[in-house]
Amino acid sequence: MTMADTIETRTVKRVYWRLVPLLFAMMLLNYLDRINVGFAALRMNADLDFSPTIFGTGASIFFFGYIFLQIPSNLVLYRVGARLWLFVILIAWGTISAATAFVHDAQSFYALRFALGLAEGGFLPGAGAAPR
């Protein structure tokens, strides 16, 4: 084993132990954020008088935004770098998630779920991108 192999091994281990726990936590929160609308349905449907159709449409419209912006988001990630773009995604994602507390009708629910899909669309593929 040469000196270069030792340095490379140490560097890979250091990067691994710094990035993997952070990315795991972010992916866990991404998953929880994606499914939390199901838990919110327990009270939200009754409080906002949503029918099952309104709720189902709002819950699934998220994925239209998610699919729509995956490729463009990752093209931006390639141009500006993973660190900056993941930061922007997380800020947008957190802001839109917080804004869902102010949903008052079906249109605002649809709009925020679609916007949340747009914000989260580039996260999972971008998290696997090489840092720049």
N, C-alpha and C positions, 0 to 999 in steps of 0.2 A: 504494500500500500504506500503510495507516494504522498508527499506533503499536500499536493493539490487535491487528492482524493479526500484527505482528512478535512481540509478547509471546506470543500464542497459538501461533504457529509454534515459537518457542523452547521453550515449555512442553511442547508435544506431542513435540518431538524429545527433550527431557530425560526425559520419562516413558517414551517408547519405548525409549531406550537403557538405562534402568534396569530396566524390567520385562521386556522381550523376552528378553534373555539368561538371566535368572533363570527365567522361565517355560519357555524352551526346555530348559534343563538339568533342570528338574523333570519336564517331559514325557518327556525322554529316559530319565531314571531310572525313571519310571513304566512306560514301555514295557519297559525291561530287566528290571524287577522282575516284570512280568507274564509274560515269556517265560523267566525264569531257571529255572523248574521243569523245563523241557525239558532244560536242561544238567545240572541236579541229578539227573535220572533216570538218567544214565549210571552213577552209583554208588549212588544211593539205592535203586533197585529191588532191586539185589543185596543191599545191606546190611540192608534192612528186610524183605526177602522179599516185595516187592509184586508182584502179578500185573499184567499190562497193564490188566486191568479196574479194579483198585484205583487204579492210577496215572491212568488216563484219567478215572475218576470224580472223583478229587481235583483233577486239573488243570482239569476243566470246572466243578466246583462253585463255583469262584471267580466265574464269570460270573453265577451265581444271586444271590450277595451283591452283586455289582457292579450288576446291574440293579435289585435290590430296594431299594437305598438311594440311588439317584441323585436322584430327585425329593425325598424328605424331606431329604436332605443339602443340596440347593440351596435349599430353603425355610429351613433353618437359616442358611445362608450369607447369604440376603437379610436375615434378622433381625439377625444379629450382626456382619455385615460380612465381606468377603472376606479381609482380613488375618488376623483372628483365626481364622476357620474353616479357612482353608488351613493355618495353623499347627497347629491341632488335627488335621486330616487327616494332615498329614505326620508328626506325632509318633506317631499311632496306626499309621499305615502302617509307619513304621520299626520300631516296637516289635514289631508282629506279624511283620514280615519277619525280624527277628532271632530271634524265638521259633521260627521254622520250623527252626532248627538243632537244636531239642530234640524233633522229631517222633520217636516211637518205635513207633507203630502206625498202622493205617489210620484209626481214629477221630480221632486227634490231627491227622493229615494233613488229613482232611476238615474238621475244625473250624477249623484255622488257615487253610486255603485259603478257606473261606467267610468267615471274619472278615477276611481280607485283601481280599476282594472288597467287603465292607461298608466297610472303611476307604478303599479307593481309589475307591469308587463316585461320590463327589461331586467328586473332584479335577478331572477333565478338563472337565466342564461348569463347575465353579466357577472354574477358571483363566481361563476366558473371560468371567467376570462382571466387571462394572465395579467397581473398587475403591470402598470406602465409608469 
